[in-house]
Amino acid sequence: MFEYPLTIAAEPDPFVLNDGQPLAENIFPSAYDPGVRVASLRGVDAAHLVLANLDLWECLFTGTVHLDQLRLEGACTFNTAPPAMHWRRWPPVRLTHRRVLAEEHHWRARQSGAVQGWVPGTGWAGPLQLAPVYRALRKAFEDGKHEPGAADFYYGEMEMRRHADDIPRSEKGLLTAYWALSGYGLRASRALAWLGVAMLLTIVLLMAFGLAQDTPKQTATGTVPAGGGKVTFEIDKDDPQNPTGNRFTGKRFEKALNVTLNSVVFRASGQDLTTAGTYIEMTSRFTEPVLLGLAVLAIRNRVKR
């Protein structure tokens, strides 16, 4: 417990002896580099602690008191997720690059079927213990006005919540969908990819079932009284007919693309659609703007101040 503010900082320049020669820093052959590393903050009250330019690659944070008040300055480096694509398993896994805690490495390496790249260790912490640690570090970054830097810790917090055993199945399913569609609102490429898939599927379904065979024509009918006088006309329009013959033509593709693009921005296209096409358009007008909004949210979370 530090009664007064304490800063632990690494000196970027090499130390120089009295004779002008640099001090040799390779006297410890077990060290992988001469950088300043923090091994653990367990049991430390971090309310007055400032860390600057330190290596937190293997630092243990579980059990730190007032972790949300820790200040990180300079180039403090954290461990990262193994950036690899694993196709030779089901389901295939692609791990996006993000900063993670060493304790998450230890936990994931203990899981059955863990992909290569997660580093095993002696840590005992699991999702229930790591979720508040990620939350506290996220708050520390946000309080330091570094919200884009806090995004990785928010991702880690949501990952730990999704894998925790104390949440209902419905909430876990909702978090899984949020992760799969947009990476918890932090992966714009994922949301845009799903938007492209949804638009392509909408176009194909509209060309196959949604667009009418021909544009229905309006007809006017009326009766002229025998003695003359006012004539009343009734204007009617035929119901759209289901398509027959070749449905995948350039003209139908253009119409389907028009309907789909209008659905993305939540507008009605005005095209004549069959009953199935009406339901397809209604579904696309709900799902595609949501995916576009998730992509915009992900970009916003990465660039906001």
Secondary structure, DSSP 8 states (H G I E B T S, - for coil): --SS-EEEE--SS--B-TTS-B------TT-SSSS-B--B-TT-BGGGEEEES-EETT-B-TT-BTGGG-EEES--EEEE----EE-SSSS-EE----EE-HHHHHHHHHSTT--TT----S----HHHHHHHHHHHHHHHHHTT-HHHHHHHHHHHHHHHHH-SSS-HHHHHHHHHHHHHHTTTT-HHHHHHHHHHHHHHHHHHIIIIIB-SS---EEEEEE--TT----EEEEEE-------S----HHHHHHHHHHHHHHHTT------B-HHHHHHHHHHHHHHHHHHHHHHHHHHHHH--
